[in-house]
Amino acid sequence: MIEPLLPAALRAEDPSSRNSALRAGSVSHPGATRPPAPTTPFTYGRLALYPRVSASFSYSEGILSEVGRPTNSYISSVSAGFRFDAGRNWALDYGTGWTLYSSRRFKNSPNHNFNFSGALPPLGSWEAGFSQGYSYARAPRIETGRQTERQTVTTSGSFARPLGTKLTFQSSLSQSLSFISASPDSYSWSSSNALQYRLGQSASVGGSVGVSYVDVNPGVNMAAVTASGNFAWAVSPRLTMSASAGTDYRWIFSRGVKSPTTPVFQLGGSYQLFDHTSFNASASRSISPSSFRNQLLDGTSWTLGFGQRLLGVIQISGSVGGQISGYKASRLGVEAGRKDDSYVYSLNAGTTVLRRISLSVGFSATDNSSNRRGYGFNSRTYSVQGGFGF
């Protein structure tokens, strides 16, 4: 999955900024909020460069090198990258790295992540944004039960216009191209249109309708319409919550296969108990083409997490989550019916030295049970990481 990027103007929290309409409601600008980076000496006028490097070393036991074969391995990785800001409206981020496995059952692999994002000059009352991303990695995946090569290319644009003081219209267009080794390639195009209404300064309600088309090669193509409503509420400065729920109406272009109607939802919330103690929770359900030919993946997941600062310098974070994954046939004669039940646990501790150097240790565990032989496993990973960046 490509992590989106926001330019400086869209990282601002001031609701009066000219791009606030793109951040309001359930349809957001292509990008995920991230805090402003520290100052950097690599600046020229409105241009700024933020380089970074990092390394990690871990030991993993029980990860699947192929279906039915749990494997232990030491894993070393190094990476480098940069973020480049051109003024407040445009940003580019690129990172690359190399992962080495001690076990010969895994292939050593490079990885690449690229994001380019920006806010276009306003045209009257309209505001618009654009994002382009690319990622490449070869890593073990629960779904395929083995180390899997994956490339993803995403392109998206968003548009917003206020309709009065409280109502906002938002629209987005996106394209996603996915190439997975030993799996069908998929090409998807989607559009979403939404209305968002502000209830005072702390809450909003809205609704959206999205349409999508997925070309699976080789495999069965499909189209979908998703209608949903959403609600967001900042109950207090310390407590926020959001929810959206709707229905996915999917058409499968294969004779004799019933097109499914699936309830979908997203829930989220966060609570700042004390200044340095926080909790968060989320849950979701979605349906999409799986990595297996002529099958759909129906997934329901949840996560609980916390963050705690100790002694003023050490940040502790942890989470526990689960996912139920069901596979359904999209063509007659295809053997489906696999069902996985996964639990993931993580705990990390880190600190920052001299403002630029980050150090951390971590532990994670994944327990996956499956009704199909070879896909169940229990893995544990112990890691240390370090990095330097602006």
MOBEL-V107021 format. One line per field, one symbol per residue. phi: phi as a letter, one per 40 degrees, with the letter a starting at -180 (. if undefined). Layout:
phi: ???
//
This chain:
phi: .cccbbcdccccccccccbcccccgcbbcdibcacdcccbccbagccabbcaaaaababbbgcccadgbcbcacbbabaaaabbbbgcbbabbbbaaabbbccccbccacabbbabaabcdcbgccbabaabbaaaabacbcccgacbcabbbbbaabbaacbgcbbbbbaababbbbbbcfbccbbbbaabbabbbcbgcbaabaaabbbabbbbbciccababbbabaabaccadbbbaaaaaabcbbbbcacgbcccbbcbaabaaabccbdbbbbaaaaababacccbcfbbbbbbbaabaabacbfgbbbbaaabaaabbbbbcbacgccbgcbbbbbbbaabbaabbfgbbbbabababbbbbacbdhccabbbbbabaaabab
//
